[in-house]
Amino acid sequence: MSLELVTAGESHGPALVAILRRLPAGLRLEREAIDLDLRRRREGYGRSPRQAMEHDEVEVLAGLRHGATLGTPLALLIRNRDHANWAWGMSVWPPEGEPQGKGVKPVTLPRPGHADLAGALKYGHDDVRNTLERASARQTAAHVAAGAVAKALLETIGVSVAGRVVEIGGTTDEQGWKAATDAARTDRDTLGGVVEVRADGVPPGLGSYGDKGDRLDMRLAGALMGIQAVKGVEIGEGFALARLRGSEAHDEIEPDRTRSSNRAGGIEGGMSNGEPLLVRAAMKPLPTLMRPLQSVDLETGEPGEALVERSDVQAVEALAVVAEAAVAWELARASREKFGGDAIGDFVAAHRAYLERITWRPRTR
Ligand SMILES: Cc1cc2nc3c(=O)[nH]c(=O)nc-3n(C[C@H](O)[C@H](O)[C@H](O)COP(=O)(O)O)c2cc1C
Protein backbone atom coordinates (compact mmCIF):
# COMPACT_ATOMS: atom_id res chain seq x y z
CA MET A 1 0.00 0.00 0.00
CA SER A 2 1.39 3.31 -1.09
CA LEU A 3 0.50 6.87 -0.22
CA GLU A 4 -1.09 8.77 -3.07
CA LEU A 5 -1.36 12.48 -3.68
CA VAL A 6 -3.39 14.39 -6.23
CA THR A 7 -3.59 18.16 -6.40
CA ALA A 8 -5.72 20.59 -8.41
CA GLY A 9 -6.12 24.32 -8.66
CA GLU A 10 -5.27 27.27 -10.87
CA SER A 11 -2.97 30.07 -9.74
CA HIS A 12 -5.76 32.70 -9.65
CA GLY A 13 -8.71 30.32 -9.35
CA PRO A 14 -10.77 30.01 -6.18
CA ALA A 15 -8.47 27.56 -4.37
CA LEU A 16 -5.85 24.83 -4.46
CA VAL A 17 -6.84 21.34 -3.40
CA ALA A 18 -4.80 18.32 -2.29
CA ILE A 19 -6.14 14.84 -1.65
CA LEU A 20 -3.86 12.47 0.26
CA ARG A 21 -4.76 8.79 0.25
CA ARG A 22 -3.78 5.92 2.57
CA LEU A 23 -2.41 7.81 5.54
CA PRO A 24 -2.57 5.61 8.63
CA ALA A 25 -5.45 6.39 10.99
CA GLY A 26 -4.61 8.12 14.23
CA LEU A 27 -1.83 10.36 12.93
CA ARG A 28 -2.01 13.65 14.84
CA LEU A 29 -1.71 16.76 12.68
CA GLU A 30 -1.20 20.35 13.72
CA ARG A 31 -2.70 23.13 11.67
CA GLU A 32 0.11 25.47 12.76
CA ALA A 33 2.79 23.12 11.39
CA ILE A 34 1.14 23.05 7.96
CA ASP A 35 0.59 26.83 7.95
CA LEU A 36 4.19 27.40 9.03
CA ASP A 37 5.47 25.53 5.95
CA LEU A 38 3.05 27.46 3.74
CA ARG A 39 4.46 30.67 5.17
CA ARG A 40 8.06 29.49 4.70
CA ARG A 41 7.27 28.80 1.03
CA ARG A 42 6.06 32.35 0.48
CA GLU A 43 9.03 34.01 2.13
CA GLY A 44 12.38 34.79 0.57
CA TYR A 45 14.33 37.78 -0.54
CA GLY A 46 13.60 37.48 -4.24
CA ARG A 47 9.86 36.99 -4.11
CA SER A 48 7.20 39.24 -5.59
CA PRO A 49 4.52 41.27 -3.76
CA ARG A 50 2.05 38.53 -4.76
CA GLN A 51 3.49 36.44 -1.96
CA ALA A 52 2.74 39.06 0.68
CA MET A 53 -0.86 38.97 -0.52
CA GLU A 54 -1.40 35.22 -0.27
CA HIS A 55 -1.32 34.55 3.50
CA ASP A 56 -1.90 30.88 2.81
CA GLU A 57 -3.79 28.88 5.38
CA VAL A 58 -4.88 25.29 5.18
CA GLU A 59 -8.47 24.19 5.59
CA VAL A 60 -9.10 20.49 6.10
CA LEU A 61 -12.31 19.29 4.48
CA ALA A 62 -12.22 15.54 5.13
CA GLY A 63 -10.25 12.69 6.64
CA LEU A 64 -9.51 14.36 9.99
CA ARG A 65 -11.44 14.37 13.26
CA HIS A 66 -10.35 16.21 16.39
CA GLY A 67 -6.87 16.60 14.91
CA ALA A 68 -6.25 12.93 14.09
CA THR A 69 -6.47 11.23 10.69
CA LEU A 70 -9.31 8.79 10.12
CA GLY A 71 -7.47 6.53 7.66
CA THR A 72 -9.70 7.88 4.89
CA PRO A 73 -8.74 10.36 2.14
CA LEU A 74 -7.47 13.59 3.65
CA ALA A 75 -8.72 16.61 1.70
CA LEU A 76 -6.85 19.91 2.07
CA LEU A 77 -7.86 23.28 0.65
CA ILE A 78 -5.87 26.51 0.34
CA ARG A 79 -7.83 29.50 -0.86
CA ASN A 80 -6.27 31.92 -3.36
CA ARG A 81 -6.93 35.24 -1.67
CA ASP A 82 -6.05 37.08 -4.87
CA HIS A 83 -8.99 35.37 -6.62
CA ALA A 84 -11.23 38.28 -5.66
CA ASN A 85 -9.37 40.40 -8.25
CA TRP A 86 -9.80 37.67 -10.87
CA ALA A 87 -13.38 36.71 -10.13
CA TRP A 88 -14.57 37.50 -13.68
CA GLY A 89 -11.37 36.49 -15.50
CA MET A 90 -11.05 33.15 -13.69
CA SER A 91 -14.73 32.39 -13.12
CA VAL A 92 -15.22 28.62 -13.31
CA TRP A 93 -18.62 29.11 -14.94
CA PRO A 94 -19.35 31.45 -17.85
CA PRO A 95 -18.96 34.85 -16.16
CA GLU A 96 -21.92 37.10 -15.66
CA GLY A 97 -21.97 40.88 -15.99
CA GLU A 98 -19.44 43.23 -17.53
CA PRO A 99 -15.83 42.01 -17.81
CA GLN A 100 -13.85 43.44 -14.92
CA GLY A 101 -10.71 42.86 -12.88
CA LYS A 102 -7.69 40.84 -14.00
CA GLY A 103 -7.42 38.08 -16.57
CA VAL A 104 -10.01 39.58 -18.91
CA LYS A 105 -7.75 40.14 -21.91
CA PRO A 106 -6.58 36.91 -23.59
CA VAL A 107 -2.82 36.24 -23.38
CA THR A 108 -1.38 35.60 -26.85
CA LEU A 109 2.35 36.25 -26.28
CA PRO A 110 3.87 33.09 -24.75
CA ARG A 111 6.85 33.49 -22.40
CA PRO A 112 10.03 31.62 -23.36
CA GLY A 113 10.98 29.17 -20.60
CA HIS A 114 7.35 28.65 -19.56
CA ALA A 115 4.76 26.03 -20.46
CA ASP A 116 2.94 28.76 -22.43
CA LEU A 117 3.73 27.86 -26.05
CA ALA A 118 3.74 24.06 -25.91
CA GLY A 119 0.72 24.07 -23.57
CA ALA A 120 -1.36 26.33 -25.81
CA LEU A 121 -0.50 24.20 -28.85
CA LYS A 122 -1.05 20.87 -27.12
CA TYR A 123 -4.42 21.72 -25.58
CA GLY A 124 -5.67 23.99 -28.34
CA HIS A 125 -5.92 27.09 -26.12
CA ASP A 126 -6.34 30.46 -27.83
CA ASP A 127 -5.76 32.18 -24.49
CA VAL A 128 -2.38 31.16 -23.07
CA ARG A 129 -3.81 31.84 -19.61
CA ASN A 130 -5.59 28.48 -19.87
CA THR A 131 -2.13 26.91 -19.69
CA LEU A 132 -0.16 29.25 -17.47
CA GLU A 133 -2.64 29.27 -14.62
CA ARG A 134 -2.00 25.63 -13.77
CA ALA A 135 1.60 25.44 -14.98
CA SER A 136 2.47 28.17 -12.47
CA ALA A 137 4.41 27.18 -9.37
CA ARG A 138 1.48 28.38 -7.28
CA GLN A 139 0.48 24.70 -7.23
CA THR A 140 3.54 23.98 -5.09
CA ALA A 141 1.60 25.37 -2.11
CA ALA A 142 -0.60 22.25 -2.24
CA HIS A 143 2.49 20.04 -2.35
CA VAL A 144 4.00 21.89 0.60
CA ALA A 145 0.83 21.27 2.64
CA ALA A 146 1.02 17.56 1.74
CA GLY A 147 4.72 17.59 2.64
CA ALA A 148 3.90 18.95 6.10
CA VAL A 149 1.56 15.99 6.61
CA ALA A 150 4.29 13.63 5.36
CA LYS A 151 6.73 15.15 7.85
CA ALA A 152 4.23 14.49 10.66
CA LEU A 153 4.10 10.84 9.60
CA LEU A 154 7.89 10.59 9.37
CA GLU A 155 8.26 12.18 12.79
CA THR A 156 6.50 9.18 14.35
CA ILE A 157 9.48 7.04 13.27
CA GLY A 158 12.13 9.62 14.09
CA VAL A 159 12.83 10.84 10.55
CA SER A 160 13.37 14.58 10.01
CA VAL A 161 13.67 16.40 6.68
CA ALA A 162 15.12 19.87 6.10
CA GLY A 163 15.77 21.92 2.97
CA ARG A 164 18.30 24.72 2.66
CA VAL A 165 19.69 27.08 0.05
CA VAL A 166 23.17 26.30 -1.26
CA GLU A 167 23.56 28.83 -4.08
CA ILE A 168 21.68 31.78 -5.56
CA GLY A 169 22.88 33.24 -8.85
CA GLY A 170 26.25 31.49 -8.43
CA THR A 171 26.92 32.94 -4.94
CA THR A 172 27.18 30.82 -1.81
CA ASP A 173 26.56 33.06 1.22
CA GLU A 174 23.70 35.21 2.41
CA GLN A 175 25.37 38.51 1.54
CA GLY A 176 26.07 37.26 -1.96
CA TRP A 177 22.48 36.05 -2.35
CA LYS A 178 21.10 39.46 -1.41
CA ALA A 179 23.55 41.37 -3.59
CA ALA A 180 22.94 39.11 -6.59
CA THR A 181 19.17 39.36 -6.11
CA ASP A 182 19.29 43.17 -5.81
CA ALA A 183 21.45 43.43 -8.93
CA ALA A 184 19.13 41.19 -10.93
CA ARG A 185 16.09 43.13 -9.73
CA THR A 186 17.71 46.41 -10.82
CA ASP A 187 18.43 44.89 -14.22
CA ARG A 188 14.86 43.56 -14.39
CA ASP A 189 16.37 40.10 -14.70
CA THR A 190 16.03 36.81 -12.79
CA LEU A 191 18.24 34.21 -11.10
CA GLY A 192 18.34 30.51 -10.33
CA GLY A 193 20.22 28.51 -7.75
CA VAL A 194 20.79 25.24 -5.93
CA VAL A 195 19.06 23.78 -2.86
CA GLU A 196 19.87 20.78 -0.69
CA VAL A 197 17.52 18.56 1.27
CA ARG A 198 18.85 16.47 4.12
CA ALA A 199 16.93 13.75 5.92
CA ASP A 200 18.14 12.29 9.21
CA GLY A 201 16.98 9.12 10.92
CA VAL A 202 16.17 7.36 7.64
CA PRO A 203 16.52 3.62 8.32
CA PRO A 204 18.36 1.40 5.83
CA GLY A 205 16.13 -0.31 3.30
CA LEU A 206 13.60 2.29 2.10
CA GLY A 207 13.14 1.76 -1.63
CA SER A 208 14.38 -1.32 -3.46
CA TYR A 209 16.77 -2.52 -6.13
CA GLY A 210 14.02 -4.94 -7.22
CA ASP A 211 12.75 -2.85 -10.08
CA LYS A 212 13.48 0.56 -11.54
CA GLY A 213 10.25 2.09 -10.27
CA ASP A 214 11.01 1.00 -6.70
CA ARG A 215 14.38 2.71 -6.49
CA LEU A 216 14.41 5.48 -3.91
CA ASP A 217 16.89 7.52 -5.95
CA MET A 218 14.62 7.35 -9.00
CA ARG A 219 11.63 8.43 -6.97
CA LEU A 220 13.46 11.29 -5.31
CA ALA A 221 14.86 12.49 -8.62
CA GLY A 222 11.39 12.28 -10.19
CA ALA A 223 9.80 14.11 -7.29
CA LEU A 224 12.37 16.91 -7.46
CA MET A 225 12.30 17.15 -11.25
CA GLY A 226 8.53 17.40 -10.90
CA ILE A 227 8.96 20.84 -9.35
CA GLN A 228 8.76 23.79 -11.73
CA ALA A 229 12.14 25.17 -12.86
CA VAL A 230 14.19 22.26 -11.45
CA LYS A 231 16.56 21.17 -14.21
CA GLY A 232 19.07 19.01 -12.37
CA VAL A 233 19.10 16.62 -9.42
CA GLU A 234 22.09 15.21 -7.61
CA ILE A 235 22.12 12.41 -5.04
CA GLY A 236 25.06 12.78 -2.67
CA GLU A 237 28.08 14.06 -4.56
CA GLY A 238 26.38 13.20 -7.84
CA PHE A 239 28.20 14.83 -10.74
CA ALA A 240 31.47 15.21 -8.80
CA LEU A 241 31.64 11.41 -8.38
CA ALA A 242 31.92 11.09 -12.15
CA ARG A 243 35.35 12.73 -11.96
CA LEU A 244 36.75 10.52 -9.18
CA ARG A 245 38.27 7.07 -9.06
CA GLY A 246 36.32 4.30 -7.35
CA SER A 247 38.84 4.26 -4.50
CA GLU A 248 38.02 7.93 -3.80
CA ALA A 249 34.31 7.77 -4.47
CA HIS A 250 32.79 5.07 -2.29
CA ASP A 251 31.99 5.08 1.40
CA GLU A 252 33.86 2.29 3.17
CA ILE A 253 31.95 0.22 5.72
CA GLU A 254 33.09 0.40 9.34
CA PRO A 255 32.86 -2.60 11.73
CA ASP A 256 29.68 -1.11 13.24
CA ARG A 257 28.26 -0.93 9.67
CA THR A 258 28.33 2.89 9.57
CA ARG A 259 30.43 4.94 7.12
CA SER A 260 33.12 7.51 7.74
CA SER A 261 32.10 9.38 4.57
CA ASN A 262 28.75 9.86 2.84
CA ARG A 263 29.47 10.65 -0.79
CA ALA A 264 26.61 8.40 -1.86
CA GLY A 265 24.18 10.71 -0.05
CA GLY A 266 22.64 7.87 1.95
CA ILE A 267 21.47 5.77 -1.01
CA GLU A 268 23.01 2.64 -2.51
CA GLY A 269 21.30 0.19 -4.83
CA GLY A 270 18.13 2.27 -4.91
CA MET A 271 17.75 1.95 -1.12
CA SER A 272 18.49 4.15 1.84
CA ASN A 273 21.63 2.78 3.54
CA GLY A 274 21.18 4.27 7.00
CA GLU A 275 23.38 7.32 6.44
CA PRO A 276 21.83 10.80 6.25
CA LEU A 277 20.06 11.35 2.96
CA LEU A 278 21.45 14.22 0.87
CA VAL A 279 19.92 15.41 -2.39
CA ARG A 280 20.37 18.60 -4.35
CA ALA A 281 18.24 20.30 -6.97
CA ALA A 282 19.33 22.95 -9.48
CA MET A 283 16.81 25.66 -10.43
CA LYS A 284 17.01 27.59 -13.68
CA PRO A 285 16.56 31.40 -13.65
CA LEU A 286 12.86 32.20 -13.52
CA PRO A 287 11.46 32.67 -17.00
CA THR A 288 9.14 35.66 -16.51
CA LEU A 289 11.32 38.71 -17.01
CA MET A 290 10.33 42.30 -16.26
CA ARG A 291 12.47 43.04 -19.32
CA PRO A 292 10.60 40.61 -21.55
CA LEU A 293 12.18 38.22 -24.03
CA GLN A 294 11.20 38.01 -27.67
CA SER A 295 8.16 35.98 -28.58
CA VAL A 296 5.46 35.73 -31.19
CA ASP A 297 1.82 36.75 -31.04
CA LEU A 298 -0.04 33.48 -31.54
CA GLU A 299 -3.06 35.34 -32.92
CA THR A 300 -1.38 37.59 -35.47
CA GLY A 301 1.92 35.78 -36.10
CA GLU A 302 3.74 39.08 -35.47
CA PRO A 303 6.87 39.24 -33.33
CA GLY A 304 6.34 40.77 -29.90
CA GLU A 305 7.53 40.88 -26.32
CA ALA A 306 6.45 38.07 -24.02
CA LEU A 307 3.79 38.59 -21.37
CA VAL A 308 4.96 40.38 -18.24
CA GLU A 309 3.10 39.14 -15.20
CA ARG A 310 4.00 39.94 -11.61
CA SER A 311 6.87 37.64 -10.86
CA ASP A 312 9.74 36.76 -8.54
CA VAL A 313 13.39 37.75 -9.14
CA GLN A 314 14.40 34.40 -7.72
CA ALA A 315 12.55 31.75 -5.73
CA VAL A 316 15.42 29.62 -4.47
CA GLU A 317 14.48 29.98 -0.78
CA ALA A 318 10.96 28.91 -1.71
CA LEU A 319 12.35 25.98 -3.68
CA ALA A 320 14.18 24.78 -0.55
CA VAL A 321 10.79 24.44 1.16
CA VAL A 322 9.09 22.87 -1.86
CA ALA A 323 11.97 20.41 -2.33
CA GLU A 324 11.85 19.53 1.37
CA ALA A 325 8.15 18.73 0.96
CA ALA A 326 8.82 16.60 -2.14
CA VAL A 327 11.52 14.57 -0.38
CA ALA A 328 9.34 14.21 2.73
CA TRP A 329 6.48 12.93 0.62
CA GLU A 330 8.65 10.31 -1.12
CA LEU A 331 10.19 9.17 2.16
CA ALA A 332 6.75 8.93 3.75
CA ARG A 333 5.54 6.94 0.76
CA ALA A 334 8.50 4.55 0.91
CA SER A 335 8.07 4.22 4.70
CA ARG A 336 4.39 3.42 4.35
CA GLU A 337 5.29 0.70 1.85
CA LYS A 338 7.97 -0.72 4.15
CA PHE A 339 6.08 -0.58 7.44
CA GLY A 340 2.43 -0.77 6.34
CA GLY A 341 -0.02 0.31 9.01
CA ASP A 342 -3.73 1.06 8.76
CA ALA A 343 -3.35 2.48 12.26
CA ILE A 344 -0.41 4.67 13.24
CA GLY A 345 0.47 2.30 16.10
CA ASP A 346 0.97 -0.56 13.60
CA PHE A 347 3.25 1.64 11.50
CA VAL A 348 5.38 2.65 14.50
CA ALA A 349 5.50 -0.93 15.87
CA ALA A 350 6.60 -2.35 12.51
CA HIS A 351 9.36 0.25 12.32
CA ARG A 352 10.53 -0.60 15.86
CA ALA A 353 10.52 -4.35 15.18
CA TYR A 354 12.51 -3.80 11.98
CA LEU A 355 15.15 -1.72 13.75
CA GLU A 356 15.48 -4.42 16.38
CA ARG A 357 15.96 -7.06 13.71
CA ILE A 358 18.69 -5.14 11.91
CA THR A 359 20.09 -3.57 15.10
CA TRP A 360 20.34 -0.12 13.57
CA ARG A 361 20.40 3.17 15.44
CA PRO A 362 20.10 6.55 13.75
CA ARG A 363 23.32 8.52 13.69
CA THR A 364 23.49 11.41 16.10
CA ARG A 365 25.80 14.05 14.73
C1 LIG B 1 8.60 28.11 -5.74
C2 LIG B 1 8.67 28.52 -7.19
C3 LIG B 1 8.32 29.82 -7.54
C4 LIG B 1 8.38 30.22 -8.88
N1 LIG B 1 8.06 31.50 -9.19
C5 LIG B 1 8.14 31.90 -10.48
C6 LIG B 1 7.87 33.24 -10.84
O1 LIG B 1 7.53 34.09 -10.01
N2 LIG B 1 7.98 33.58 -12.13
C7 LIG B 1 8.35 32.69 -13.10
O2 LIG B 1 8.45 33.06 -14.26
N3 LIG B 1 8.60 31.41 -12.80
C8 LIG B 1 8.50 30.99 -11.53
N4 LIG B 1 8.78 29.67 -11.22
C9 LIG B 1 9.23 28.77 -12.28
C10 LIG B 1 8.15 28.43 -13.30
O3 LIG B 1 6.97 28.00 -12.68
C11 LIG B 1 8.67 27.36 -14.29
O4 LIG B 1 9.92 27.72 -14.75
C12 LIG B 1 7.69 27.22 -15.45
O5 LIG B 1 6.45 26.73 -14.97
C13 LIG B 1 8.19 26.30 -16.58
O6 LIG B 1 8.46 25.02 -16.12
P1 LIG B 1 9.92 24.40 -16.20
O7 LIG B 1 10.88 25.47 -15.74
O8 LIG B 1 9.91 23.25 -15.23
O9 LIG B 1 10.19 23.99 -17.60
C14 LIG B 1 8.76 29.27 -9.88
C15 LIG B 1 9.09 27.97 -9.51
C16 LIG B 1 9.06 27.59 -8.17
C17 LIG B 1 9.42 26.19 -7.79
The ligand as a Gaussian input file, in Angstrom:
#p B3LYP/6-31G(d) Opt

LIG

0 1
 C        8.597000      28.115000      -5.744000
 C        8.666000      28.521000      -7.185000
 C        8.320000      29.817000      -7.540000
 C        8.380000      30.219000      -8.878000
 N        8.061000      31.499000      -9.186000
 C        8.137000      31.898000     -10.484000
 C        7.874000      33.240000     -10.842000
 O        7.535000      34.091000     -10.007000
 N        7.984000      33.581000     -12.129000
 C        8.346000      32.693000     -13.099000
 O        8.451000      33.058000     -14.257000
 N        8.604000      31.413000     -12.802000
 C        8.501000      30.986000     -11.526000
 N        8.778000      29.674000     -11.218000
 C        9.228000      28.768000     -12.275000
 C        8.147000      28.430000     -13.296000
 O        6.969000      28.000000     -12.676000
 C        8.666000      27.365000     -14.288000
 O        9.918000      27.724000     -14.750000
 C        7.691000      27.220000     -15.446000
 O        6.449000      26.733000     -14.973000
 C        8.193000      26.303000     -16.580000
 O        8.460000      25.020000     -16.119000
 P        9.920000      24.399000     -16.196000
 O       10.883000      25.469000     -15.743000
 O        9.905000      23.246000     -15.228000
 O       10.190000      23.990000     -17.596000
 C        8.760000      29.269000      -9.884000
 C        9.087000      27.974000      -9.509000
 C        9.058000      27.590000      -8.168000
 C        9.424000      26.188000      -7.786000

